[in-house]
Amino acid sequence: MKNFTNQVVRFLKDESGPTAVEYAIMLALIVIVCIGTITTVGNNARTRFQTIATTLR
């Protein structure tokens, strides 16, 4: 029983869990920013190409 209690205490004191959660949150935010940036650049490029295509007609 003492071994189990020691394992529980060690688990609660372990800081690698919150660190992994923090990294996951940072990764999610980076992915969201990348998707937003790529979408914006894609829309701007599409608009530019449509303007060029209309001008060349």
HELIX and SHEET records of a PDB file:
HELIX    1   1 LYS A    2  LYS A   13  1                                  12    
HELIX    2   2 SER A   16  LEU A   56  1                                  41    
END                                                                             
